[in-house]
């Protein structure tokens, strides 16, 4: 399948992954995930400010 439309109508929205529930894990247990992933604590949701900013 394909779709065609003008580029000025294209909008790519954020796809941020925010953890809101640790599913019974302590903070220390959860932060051990840093061994395989980059984990950062943010007080506010991050929104890219310019094109190509991840």
Secondary structure, 3 states (H helix, E strand, C coil): CCCCCCHHHCCCCCCCCCCCCCCCCCHHHHHHHHHCCCCCCCCCCCCCCCCCCC
